[in-house]
Amino acid sequence: MKAYWIAHVDVSDPVHYQQYTQRAPAAFAAFGGRLLARGGRSEAMEGRPTPQRSVVIEFDSYAQAVACYRSEQYQQACSYRQGVARVEVIIVEGVEP
């Protein structure tokens, strides 16, 4: 069953944040992740204000999604966004069609 990363991101230093965005896609690809949405137009209908960026990444399984997040490769990429972005990441299992 597929799983999804849903991330909300507010970037305070776009120049330094690019260090993360240059490294993270390789980790996603290593675990079969596919970007479905990244930073396009969005509008918060309920809850907190609209983040600067919303990201959705699809994985073939919940285990792959979690393994990617916990991987050394992804955590190393995350180190480049420390102090330059506020990030919320939720991993959610999909439903059978």
N, C-alpha and C positions, 0 to 999 in steps of 0.2 A: 504494500500500500504506500502510495506516495506521501511525502512529507514536505513541509514548506518552512523556510525561514521567513519571518515577517520582521522587518527592521524599520525602526524610525530613527532618523539621524538629524541632529542639529550640529552644523559645523561652525566653529568659531575661527578657524584658521585654514582656509581652503588650500593655501600653498602647501602647508605641511600635511594636510589630509590626503593630498595626492600620493604621498608615500604609501599610504594604506591602499588606496584604490589601484595602485600599480601592482601591488603584491597579492591582494586577496583573491582576484579571479583565478589565479593558478591553483589555489587551495580548493576553490569551488569545483574547478574542472577535475582535479585529482579524485574527488569524491562523487563525480557525476552530476554536480550541481548545474542547473540551467537558470540564468537570469530571466525572470518573467516581467519584472517591472523594476525600474531604477531611476528614481528622481524625476519622473514626469509630472505632469499636472496632477494635483490632488487637492482635496478639500475635506476637512474634518467635518463630519455631520453630527457627531456626538463625542463627548469626552474631551481630551486635551486639545489644545490648539494644533493646527496642521504643522507637522514637522517640516523642516526644509527639504528633506529627502525621505521617501518611503521606498523600501526595497523588498521584493518578493523573489525568493530563489526556490526552485523545485528540485527535490531529490527523489530518487527511486524508492527510498525507504526512510523510515524514522531513524533507524540505526545509522544509515549513511549521513543523514543530516547532523545527528549528534556527534558522530565521529569526526566530521569535517570541522565542526565548531571547536572540538576539543583537541584537534590535531596540532602538532608542533608548528606546522607550516602556517596554519591560520592564526594561531596565537602569536606567532612572530609578526605577522602582518598587523594584527591588532595593536601591537606595541607602538606602531607608528601613529596611531590615532589618539593615544593617551594624551590628555590635556588639550586636544584640539577639536574634539567632538564629543557630544553627549549622544550615546547610542543605547537603544533598547532592542534586544533581539529575542524573539519568541519562536520556538520550534513547535509546529503543530502538525499532527498527523491528518492526512486527507481522509476522504470518505470513499467508499466503493461506489462506482457509478450505478 
